[in-house]
């Protein structure tokens, strides 16, 4: 999940979600293994110019750490979204397995 998606799910501004992630990264000790991966969304502008907007790619563990600082309703929205993503992944695996078995 991305910081952009977290902002959309929670109704927070993306800049506030980014701030929350930066605060976590400043506080975390190096011994804790988290993967907040900084990415850039590139938007093409006129005259061959482009704008790079930062966002974070978060693992489930990263999302849960971030959500732990939010109120219960926002935490629930993030957790529910992860459950949807995991169920979609399981469903794809089941379909792939059925497809492979039908070819045998």
DRENLODO-245796 format. One record per residue (C-alpha): residue in three letters; chain; x, y, z; residue number from 1. Coordinates in steps of 0.02 Angstrom, whole numbers. Layout:
BEGIN
+------+------+--------+--------+--------+-----+
! code ! unit !     c1 !     c2 !     c3 ! pos !
+------+------+--------+--------+--------+-----+
!  ALA !    A !      X !      Y !      Z ! NUM !
...
+------+------+--------+--------+--------+-----+
END
This chain:
BEGIN
+------+------+--------+--------+--------+-----+
! code ! unit !     c1 !     c2 !     c3 ! pos !
+------+------+--------+--------+--------+-----+
!  UNK !    A !      0 !      0 !      0 !   1 !
!  UNK !    A !     62 !    176 !    -31 !   2 !
!  UNK !    A !     57 !    334 !     74 !   3 !
!  UNK !    A !    -60 !    403 !    -60 !   4 !
!  UNK !    A !   -182 !    261 !    -28 !   5 !
!  UNK !    A !   -167 !    284 !    160 !   6 !
!  UNK !    A !   -212 !    468 !    138 !   7 !
!  UNK !    A !   -363 !    421 !     32 !   8 !
!  UNK !    A !   -424 !    287 !    152 !   9 !
!  UNK !    A !   -404 !    393 !    309 !  10 !
!  UNK !    A !   -458 !    560 !    238 !  11 !
!  UNK !    A !   -293 !    637 !    292 !  12 !
!  UNK !    A !   -194 !    747 !    174 !  13 !
!  UNK !    A !    -48 !    661 !     92 !  14 !
!  UNK !    A !     71 !    790 !    165 !  15 !
!  UNK !    A !     11 !    742 !    340 !  16 !
!  UNK !    A !     34 !    557 !    306 !  17 !
!  UNK !    A !    210 !    592 !    240 !  18 !
!  UNK !    A !    246 !    695 !    397 !  19 !
!  UNK !    A !    184 !    551 !    506 !  20 !
!  UNK !    A !    298 !    429 !    416 !  21 !
!  UNK !    A !    449 !    544 !    430 !  22 !
!  UNK !    A !    414 !    562 !    617 !  23 !
!  UNK !    A !    411 !    372 !    635 !  24 !
!  UNK !    A !    574 !    355 !    538 !  25 !
!  UNK !    A !    658 !    484 !    648 !  26 !
!  UNK !    A !    603 !    392 !    806 !  27 !
!  UNK !    A !    640 !    213 !    752 !  28 !
!  UNK !    A !    798 !    131 !    812 !  29 !
!  UNK !    A !    897 !     46 !    674 !  30 !
!  UNK !    A !    875 !   -126 !    753 !  31 !
!  UNK !    A !    691 !   -122 !    706 !  32 !
!  UNK !    A !    665 !   -185 !    530 !  33 !
!  UNK !    A !    541 !    -81 !    431 !  34 !
!  UNK !    A !    538 !    -49 !    244 !  35 !
!  UNK !    A !    463 !    123 !    216 !  36 !
!  UNK !    A !    522 !    139 !     36 !  37 !
!  UNK !    A !    528 !    315 !    -35 !  38 !
!  UNK !    A !    464 !    324 !   -215 !  39 !
!  UNK !    A !    424 !    464 !   -336 !  40 !
!  UNK !    A !    271 !    490 !   -444 !  41 !
!  UNK !    A !    326 !    578 !   -603 !  42 !
!  UNK !    A !    202 !    697 !   -683 !  43 !
!  UNK !    A !    236 !    762 !   -858 !  44 !
!  UNK !    A !    214 !    950 !   -873 !  45 !
!  UNK !    A !    222 !   1060 !  -1027 !  46 !
!  UNK !    A !    388 !   1103 !  -1115 !  47 !
!  UNK !    A !    466 !    933 !  -1076 !  48 !
!  UNK !    A !    465 !    973 !   -891 !  49 !
!  UNK !    A !    415 !    848 !   -758 !  50 !
!  UNK !    A !    373 !    853 !   -575 !  51 !
!  UNK !    A !    428 !    720 !   -451 !  52 !
!  UNK !    A !    308 !    698 !   -306 !  53 !
!  UNK !    A !    370 !    589 !   -163 !  54 !
!  UNK !    A !    268 !    450 !    -85 !  55 !
!  UNK !    A !    307 !    296 !     19 !  56 !
!  UNK !    A !    276 !    114 !    -24 !  57 !
!  UNK !    A !    230 !     25 !    137 !  58 !
!  UNK !    A !    226 !   -157 !    186 !  59 !
!  UNK !    A !     86 !   -222 !    296 !  60 !
!  UNK !    A !    201 !   -207 !    446 !  61 !
!  UNK !    A !    241 !    -25 !    400 !  62 !
!  UNK !    A !     55 !     15 !    382 !  63 !
!  UNK !    A !     14 !    -60 !    551 !  64 !
!  UNK !    A !    152 !     40 !    634 !  65 !
!  UNK !    A !     89 !    199 !    552 !  66 !
!  UNK !    A !    -92 !    159 !    595 !  67 !
!  UNK !    A !    -50 !    128 !    777 !  68 !
!  UNK !    A !    -32 !    317 !    797 !  69 !
!  UNK !    A !   -204 !    351 !    722 !  70 !
!  UNK !    A !   -373 !    342 !    807 !  71 !
!  UNK !    A !   -469 !    178 !    811 !  72 !
!  UNK !    A !   -579 !    218 !    660 !  73 !
!  UNK !    A !   -431 !    259 !    549 !  74 !
!  UNK !    A !   -337 !    104 !    609 !  75 !
!  UNK !    A !   -490 !     -1 !    566 !  76 !
!  UNK !    A !   -499 !     71 !    390 !  77 !
!  UNK !    A !   -316 !     30 !    357 !  78 !
!  UNK !    A !   -332 !   -146 !    430 !  79 !
!  UNK !    A !   -491 !   -179 !    329 !  80 !
!  UNK !    A !   -402 !   -125 !    169 !  81 !
!  UNK !    A !   -258 !   -244 !    205 !  82 !
!  UNK !    A !   -383 !   -385 !    229 !  83 !
!  UNK !    A !   -460 !   -344 !     59 !  84 !
!  UNK !    A !   -289 !   -343 !    -24 !  85 !
!  UNK !    A !   -242 !   -510 !     55 !  86 !
!  UNK !    A !   -409 !   -589 !      6 !  87 !
!  UNK !    A !   -386 !   -528 !   -174 !  88 !
!  UNK !    A !   -213 !   -607 !   -175 !  89 !
!  UNK !    A !   -282 !   -773 !   -109 !  90 !
!  UNK !    A !   -420 !   -770 !   -240 !  91 !
!  UNK !    A !   -293 !   -744 !   -380 !  92 !
!  UNK !    A !   -191 !   -890 !   -314 !  93 !
!  UNK !    A !   -345 !  -1002 !   -311 !  94 !
!  UNK !    A !   -390 !   -953 !   -489 !  95 !
!  UNK !    A !   -213 !   -984 !   -548 !  96 !
!  UNK !    A !   -210 !  -1154 !   -463 !  97 !
!  UNK !    A !   -377 !  -1204 !   -542 !  98 !
!  UNK !    A !   -314 !  -1150 !   -712 !  99 !
!  UNK !    A !   -156 !  -1253 !   -693 ! 100 !
!  UNK !    A !   -253 !  -1406 !   -632 ! 101 !
!  UNK !    A !   -374 !  -1396 !   -778 ! 102 !
!  UNK !    A !   -227 !  -1410 !   -899 ! 103 !
!  UNK !    A !   -170 !  -1575 !   -824 ! 104 !
+------+------+--------+--------+--------+-----+
END
